[in-house]
């Protein structure tokens, strides 16, 4: 299960049409730590950042930042959160 624990969207320009979001790749050390924590504790937390553009355009209209929590199904969501 994946849960968005926190999120923030900053709009530099209005989003008035269909849009696309492009996330920045997670650093290798962040991803490795997430896998380690998921294996050890059954949950991991990391931040994803993304730019939002109108479909077919390149101008960034909004920026998204979200903290995601991944919970192993073997631990059960009520114990992990």
C-alpha positions as CSV (number, residue, x, y, z in Angstrom):
1,X,0.0,0.0,0.0
2,X,1.2,3.5,-0.8
3,X,-0.2,6.5,1.1
4,X,0.5,10.2,0.5
5,X,1.3,11.5,4.1
6,X,1.9,15.1,3.1
7,X,1.6,17.1,-0.1
8,X,2.2,20.6,-1.3
9,X,1.4,22.1,-4.7
10,X,2.7,25.6,-5.7
11,X,1.0,27.1,-8.8
12,X,3.2,29.6,-10.7
13,X,0.7,29.7,-13.5
14,X,-2.9,28.4,-13.7
15,X,-3.4,24.8,-14.9
16,X,-6.2,25.2,-17.5
17,X,-6.0,22.1,-19.6
18,X,-5.0,18.5,-19.5
19,X,-1.6,18.2,-17.9
20,X,1.4,15.9,-17.4
21,X,3.5,15.6,-14.3
22,X,7.2,14.7,-14.5
23,X,8.9,13.6,-11.3
24,X,12.5,13.9,-10.5
25,X,14.2,10.6,-10.0
26,X,15.0,9.5,-6.5
27,X,18.6,9.5,-5.5
28,X,20.1,6.0,-5.4
29,X,20.9,6.4,-1.6
30,X,17.3,7.5,-0.9
31,X,15.9,4.5,-2.8
32,X,18.4,2.1,-1.1
33,X,17.4,3.4,2.3
34,X,13.7,3.0,1.5
35,X,14.2,-0.6,0.6
36,X,16.2,-1.3,3.7
37,X,13.5,0.3,6.0
38,X,10.8,-1.5,4.1
39,X,12.5,-4.8,4.7
40,X,13.4,-4.1,8.3
41,X,10.3,-2.3,9.6
42,X,7.6,-3.0,6.9
43,X,7.4,0.7,6.0
44,X,9.4,3.4,4.3
45,X,9.0,7.1,3.7
46,X,10.4,9.3,0.9
47,X,9.7,12.6,-0.8
48,X,8.8,12.9,-4.5
49,X,9.0,16.2,-6.4
50,X,7.3,16.8,-9.7
51,X,6.8,19.5,-12.3
52,X,3.3,20.0,-13.8
53,X,3.0,21.2,-17.4
54,X,0.2,21.4,-19.9
55,X,0.1,18.4,-22.2
56,X,2.5,18.9,-25.1
57,X,4.1,22.0,-23.5
58,X,7.4,22.5,-21.5
59,X,6.5,25.5,-19.4
60,X,6.2,24.5,-15.7
61,X,2.9,25.7,-14.4
62,X,3.0,24.1,-11.0
63,X,5.4,22.2,-8.7
64,X,4.3,19.2,-6.5
65,X,6.1,17.8,-3.5
66,X,4.7,14.8,-1.6
67,X,5.8,12.6,1.2
68,X,4.9,9.0,0.4
69,X,4.7,6.1,2.8
70,X,5.0,2.6,1.5
71,X,3.6,-0.1,3.8
72,X,4.4,-3.8,3.3
73,X,1.2,-5.9,3.1
74,X,2.7,-8.4,5.5
75,X,2.8,-5.9,8.4
76,X,-0.8,-4.6,7.9
77,X,-1.7,-0.9,7.5
78,X,-3.0,-0.5,11.1
79,X,0.4,-1.4,12.6
80,X,2.5,0.5,10.1
81,X,0.9,4.0,10.2
